[in-house]
Amino acid sequence: MGRRKVMRAVIYVRALAGKSARAQFSALRRLCQERGWTVAAIHVDPSGRPPKPSNGKGRLALLDALLDRRSRIGVVCLWRLGILGRAIDDLLWALHEVHVVRGVHVVAPGDDIDTTGDDALKRVLLALKQVEQGRDR
């Protein structure tokens, strides 16, 4: 029987209203342990604000650094998808860049997003709808 490949994870946390960076990190580290993933990198963003879009695409230099093709990261874990951007366009771009272009999964338990499952696209679209509805309030 062959060796099972262990997924390498990046944990990305930023202080949010109602969920401290420490609480996010603890929950995400526990999730990685439960799934048998190796935490390869941790990034704590002290700003407390979503990154501003650059070049009109919402491109995140941090993701470029964390997901360098040589790092062989399999999953990015963050508490809420809104950590990656301010507008729904930025969030969609980030999901496309990370998951579709680079083949890296995204797990955001605060938004019930997990691209590692069979029904990943359906769950992501439903979660994005909920994120957008929450911003309209």
TAWO-V809206 format. One record per residue. N is the residue number from 1. RES is the residue in one small letter. PSI is psi in whole degrees, 0 to 359 (999 if undefined). Layout:
n={N:N}
res={RES:RES}
psi={PSI:PSI}
This chain:
n={1:2:3:4:5:6:7:8:9:10:11:12:13:14:15:16:17:18:19:20:21:22:23:24:25:26:27:28:29:30:31:32:33:34:35:36:37:38:39:40:41:42:43:44:45:46:47:48:49:50:51:52:53:54:55:56:57:58:59:60:61:62:63:64:65:66:67:68:69:70:71:72:73:74:75:76:77:78:79:80:81:82:83:84:85:86:87:88:89:90:91:92:93:94:95:96:97:98:99:100:101:102:103:104:105:106:107:108:109:110:111:112:113:114:115:116:117:118:119:120:121:122:123:124:125:126:127:128:129:130:131:132:133:134:135:136:137}
res={m:g:r:r:k:v:m:r:a:v:i:y:v:r:a:l:a:g:k:s:a:r:a:q:f:s:a:l:r:r:l:c:q:e:r:g:w:t:v:a:a:i:h:v:d:p:s:g:r:p:p:k:p:s:n:g:k:g:r:l:a:l:l:d:a:l:l:d:r:r:s:r:i:g:v:v:c:l:w:r:l:g:i:l:g:r:a:i:d:d:l:l:w:a:l:h:e:v:h:v:v:r:g:v:h:v:v:a:p:g:d:d:i:d:t:t:g:d:d:a:l:k:r:v:l:l:a:l:k:q:v:e:q:g:r:d:r}
psi={136:161:139:132:128:130:135:132:150:130:126:119:148:135:132:157:125:355:105:159:321:316:320:311:315:314:318:323:319:317:315:317:316:326:358:24:148:128:109:334:152:133:126:117:111:353:327:6:147:150:148:145:148:148:23:4:354:22:133:115:327:314:321:316:315:327:27:133:332:343:341:44:136:338:140:126:124:154:311:146:331:345:333:348:169:326:156:326:318:320:317:318:314:316:317:312:315:307:313:307:314:349:26:132:158:129:121:86:332:339:7:41:128:105:7:349:173:328:33:311:316:315:321:315:319:319:319:322:317:321:313:317:322:328:337:343:999}
